[in-house]
Amino acid sequence: MKKVCLCLFFCASTISYVHSQDSLKVSARHVTMELNINPFEGDLSLNNALNQIKLRYFTSDNFAIRLGFNVDLKKKEANVTNPYGTNPFVSNENKKYSSIGINLGIERHFLGTKRLSPYVGLEIALSTKSSHYSFDDGTVKTEIEGAWRTTTVVNNALVPGYEEKAYFSYGLNLVAGFDFYVAKNFFVGYEGALQYTHFDYSDVDITNTGTVFPPVSPDSEETEISFSPKLLNGIRIGYVF
């Protein structure tokens, strides 16, 4: 009888141990959140190239809905005053942009091992950006919608250029990666993707009051399309809650 009890205790302990090992992996009705770290560059950032926060909701042990989103706002002001000399001046330059992006998709996880959870997935990516620039020096006032103005000197002449251009983009990503559970509710991983992205850049709309300088560039339509495999930056570090 004693041997039977010991045998039953051993079996129960083994089952409990295996179950505890299996429970390291995420199960249904749980949410994960993650960021990325690049130890080779000493860089810590959010989930991917768009600096997104990434969440996943597991509807079952091997199927998840994924959501990545980001909001980016930036504003710069420069006020320069020189009341001295024969040509006193006051200039005000203002730049601002805002962008928002969202990636929505699904993941299918495979058996893997007790700690390793490989997966494939598909997601739709949408993002938009607006941009505004203004300059006023008392002689000329410039308002630009759709970009920030920059100037460079070429052959002693100021040549205008534009940065932080506004756009609307959409894309489709086929992803593959893995989660490796180091401890309960804590994992590391990596992810790659085959990405298709289409950018439609907004027209640069310029309004000048006073002396027109630099010259106004004509309206133009600009698009950018890319299709290539990519490794998303950094090692994924995440947790389950």
Order of alpha helices (4+ residues) and beta strands (2+ residues): alpha-beta-beta-beta-beta-beta-beta-beta-beta-beta-beta-beta-beta-beta-beta
